[in-house]
């Protein structure tokens, strides 16, 4: 199955925010939760984790994965 969401590590705010994709997530069949597959966890850094609904491939390529 294709992931339904992307997982990002985000540092900074607004136009200066840096989004780094670190994994993917899939919605459960009952839509009450997500299963996560994280390829990278930032250690000792500031920032936040953001889970966003996956975009169509052409949209993601146009944005280089940034939101």
C-alpha positions in Angstrom: 0.0 0.0 0.0 1.1 3.6 -0.7 1.6 5.8 2.4 -1.3 8.1 3.2 0.9 10.6 5.0 4.5 11.9 5.0 6.5 12.5 8.2 8.7 15.5 8.3 11.2 17.1 10.8 10.7 20.8 10.7 13.0 23.5 12.0 12.3 27.2 11.9 9.0 29.0 11.2 7.2 30.5 8.2 9.1 31.1 5.0 12.4 30.1 6.7 11.2 26.7 7.9 13.2 23.7 6.7 11.2 20.5 6.0 13.1 17.2 5.9 11.1 14.1 5.0 12.0 11.4 7.5 9.4 8.7 7.0 5.9 7.8 6.0 2.6 6.8 7.7 -0.4 4.8 6.8 -4.0 5.3 8.1 -5.5 2.3 9.9 -8.6 0.8 8.2 -10.8 2.3 10.8 -9.2 5.8 10.5 -8.6 5.9 14.2 -4.8 5.9 14.0 -1.6 5.7 11.9 1.2 3.2 11.5 4.6 5.0 11.2 7.7 4.0 9.4 10.5 6.4 10.4 13.8 6.2 8.5 15.6 8.9 10.5 15.1 10.5 13.9 16.9 13.7 14.6 18.8 13.5 17.9 19.7 16.5 20.0 18.2 19.0 17.6 15.4 21.5 17.9 12.4 21.3 15.8 9.1 19.4 15.6 7.7 16.4 13.8 4.8 17.0 11.4 2.6 14.4 9.8 0.9 15.6 6.6 -1.5 14.0 4.2 0.5 12.7 1.2 0.2 14.7 -2.0 -0.1 13.5 -5.6 3.4 12.7 -7.0 3.3 15.6 -9.4 2.5 18.0 -6.5 5.3 16.6 -4.3 7.9 16.9 -7.1 6.9 20.5 -7.7 7.5 21.3 -4.0 10.5 19.1 -3.5 8.6 17.5 -0.6 8.4 20.9 1.2 5.1 22.2 2.6 
